[in-house]
Amino acid sequence: SDRYVVIGNPVAHSKSPFIHAAFAAQCQQDIVYERLQAPVDGFERAVSDLIAKGASGANVTVPFKQEAWRLSTRLSERAKAAEAVNTLSFQRGEIIGDNTDGVGLTRDIADNLAVPVQGRRVLLLGAGGAVRGVLLPLLALAPAQLVIANRTVEKAHVLAQQFSSFGDVHAAAYAELAGETFDMVINGTSASLSDDLPPLPQGVFAVGSLAYDMMYGKALTPFLQFAQAQGAAQLADGLGMLVEQAAEAFQIWRGVRPDTAPVLQTLREQLA
Ligand code: ATR
């Protein structure tokens, strides 16, 4: 059976082994998928060891996604744009890097939540790795406008500039959002990790809008609580994105697309 791992630090709580085992059972694929914690300064060594031992691929998580991007000998367009890699395939001496995070987000929004992006006004919060990773797939869905808001507004300007050829993308400081409304507000900041809320002004959620947090947890994140209080019509956390990015990686490796719905449902029940 072919061997895969998720490499990270820490990696003990990664749900990827569970998700890929479920996909493999469903698609009758004979694979082994394990966790691998690499030392923070030992990513390259860990990858060489994996290749030497005949592994077929790896998912990459915090803090190694950018290092995986640098180490890749071939990159997909979306991985190039993301400047980060979450899916590696080892093939005949090549290290092929892809990034499935963005398509994980857009599949969750468009397919699972059945919310259209085309022609809508989208607000993306944050300008770190998580946001950079989803910009290309989001812009590919042709929103009417995409605004990137960040505390450090200069980082949002850099991103908007870099992605300007892919659509109508602008940067803003949080305070500048006052008086504007959006059909979709996506939290790509790490604020939820510290139980914090990005400094959004009141009134940015349009009638019927979707609030999406890329993070997930047992309880509603502060951002989703705020969105609910502000009248957002639909709330979603990042659990669907997690399962969809895994499904895309599974398809890259195995050539088959698993049905994500039952796996997402099981994870949701486990979280409760
Ligand atoms: P990641 O890879 O998860 O995106 P990152 O690159 O460190 O992590 O970026 C974290 C993002 O969350 C940044 O956009 C950061 O804003 P700044 O660039 O201004 O630092 C944002 N962020 C983190 N905590 C936040 C908070 N409490 N409120 C608003 N934004 C926050």
Boltz pocket constraint, residues with backbone or C-beta under 6 A from the ligand:
constraints:
  - pocket:
      binder: B
      contacts: [[A, 125], [A, 126], [A, 127], [A, 128], [A, 129], [A, 130], [A, 131], [A, 150], [A, 151], [A, 152], [A, 153], [A, 155], [A, 188], [A, 189], [A, 190], [A, 191], [A, 196], [A, 197], [A, 198], [A, 199]]
      max_distance: 6.0
